[in-house]
Amino acid sequence: MLALSLFRRRQPEYYAQLDQRGHCLALWQLSQRPSEGKWERVTELDPRWIGSLLPAHAVLPSRERSRANRWRLHHA
């Protein structure tokens, strides 16, 4: 089982690059979250979002926030 997990390809993740007001500037498929700028992980790449605010259903929780919340909920 461990051997199979070593060869499993990581699923692509989709990110929206946001401006200072929270409007979508661009959509990207990346292997990891960029370290600089304002980025949100999204469910898909929908070009209709460019130039506007992201719909609430499209924004996924970041992995860092998910880990922190999981720890707090588990150990509370």
C-alpha beads as a LAMMPS data file, in Angstrom:
LAMMPS data file: protein, C-alpha beads

76 atoms
75 bonds

1 atom types
1 bond types

-500.0 500.0 xlo xhi
-500.0 500.0 ylo yhi
-500.0 500.0 zlo zhi

Masses

1 110.0

Atoms # bond

1 1 1 0.000 0.000 0.000
2 1 1 2.836 2.403 0.856
3 1 1 4.510 1.688 -2.468
4 1 1 1.354 2.697 -4.338
5 1 1 1.117 5.983 -2.470
6 1 1 4.671 6.849 -3.522
7 1 1 3.723 6.609 -7.191
8 1 1 0.362 8.345 -6.917
9 1 1 0.321 11.634 -8.780
10 1 1 -0.750 14.674 -6.873
11 1 1 -4.053 16.084 -8.071
12 1 1 -3.782 19.527 -9.653
13 1 1 -5.009 22.432 -7.593
14 1 1 -6.694 25.532 -8.948
15 1 1 -5.927 29.023 -7.672
16 1 1 -7.382 32.457 -8.273
17 1 1 -5.042 35.438 -8.099
18 1 1 -6.829 38.351 -6.442
19 1 1 -6.246 42.103 -6.426
20 1 1 -6.373 44.339 -3.337
21 1 1 -10.189 44.553 -3.536
22 1 1 -10.604 40.773 -3.784
23 1 1 -11.449 40.702 -7.495
24 1 1 -10.099 37.831 -9.588
25 1 1 -7.182 38.812 -11.818
26 1 1 -6.277 35.384 -13.185
27 1 1 -6.862 31.666 -12.719
28 1 1 -4.053 29.125 -12.521
29 1 1 -3.532 25.378 -12.229
30 1 1 -0.539 24.948 -9.922
31 1 1 1.140 22.208 -7.914
32 1 1 1.309 24.410 -4.802
33 1 1 0.055 27.748 -3.499
34 1 1 2.252 30.702 -4.524
35 1 1 4.106 32.294 -1.617
36 1 1 3.585 35.930 -2.633
37 1 1 0.415 37.818 -3.443
38 1 1 -3.205 37.171 -2.595
39 1 1 -4.378 33.743 -3.721
40 1 1 -7.434 31.593 -3.034
41 1 1 -7.766 27.898 -3.785
42 1 1 -10.875 27.340 -5.938
43 1 1 -12.929 24.377 -7.122
44 1 1 -12.417 24.968 -10.840
45 1 1 -11.106 27.380 -13.461
46 1 1 -14.067 29.456 -14.606
47 1 1 -13.077 32.413 -16.813
48 1 1 -16.361 34.173 -15.966
49 1 1 -14.883 34.993 -12.523
50 1 1 -12.102 37.180 -13.941
51 1 1 -12.731 40.812 -13.055
52 1 1 -15.238 40.071 -10.291
53 1 1 -15.462 38.696 -6.764
54 1 1 -15.273 34.918 -6.466
55 1 1 -18.560 33.167 -5.716
56 1 1 -18.625 31.744 -2.188
57 1 1 -19.205 28.186 -3.420
58 1 1 -15.981 28.279 -5.451
59 1 1 -13.559 29.128 -2.635
60 1 1 -11.978 26.157 -0.872
61 1 1 -10.405 26.391 2.589
62 1 1 -6.631 26.658 2.484
63 1 1 -4.703 23.607 3.633
64 1 1 -3.053 25.607 6.424
65 1 1 -6.397 26.755 7.833
66 1 1 -7.817 23.251 7.518
67 1 1 -4.936 21.724 9.455
68 1 1 -5.172 24.354 12.194
69 1 1 -8.932 23.922 12.558
70 1 1 -8.653 20.141 12.567
71 1 1 -6.125 20.299 15.391
72 1 1 -8.252 22.648 17.448
73 1 1 -11.403 20.621 16.946
74 1 1 -9.643 17.360 17.705
75 1 1 -7.923 18.592 20.888
76 1 1 -10.514 20.994 22.237

Bonds

1 1 1 2
2 1 2 3
3 1 3 4
4 1 4 5
5 1 5 6
6 1 6 7
7 1 7 8
8 1 8 9
9 1 9 10
10 1 10 11
11 1 11 12
12 1 12 13
13 1 13 14
14 1 14 15
15 1 15 16
16 1 16 17
17 1 17 18
18 1 18 19
19 1 19 20
20 1 20 21
21 1 21 22
22 1 22 23
23 1 23 24
24 1 24 25
25 1 25 26
26 1 26 27
27 1 27 28
28 1 28 29
29 1 29 30
30 1 30 31
31 1 31 32
32 1 32 33
33 1 33 34
34 1 34 35
35 1 35 36
36 1 36 37
37 1 37 38
38 1 38 39
39 1 39 40
40 1 40 41
41 1 41 42
42 1 42 43
43 1 43 44
44 1 44 45
45 1 45 46
46 1 46 47
47 1 47 48
48 1 48 49
49 1 49 50
50 1 50 51
51 1 51 52
52 1 52 53
53 1 53 54
54 1 54 55
55 1 55 56
56 1 56 57
57 1 57 58
58 1 58 59
59 1 59 60
60 1 60 61
61 1 61 62
62 1 62 63
63 1 63 64
64 1 64 65
65 1 65 66
66 1 66 67
67 1 67 68
68 1 68 69
69 1 69 70
70 1 70 71
71 1 71 72
72 1 72 73
73 1 73 74
74 1 74 75
75 1 75 76
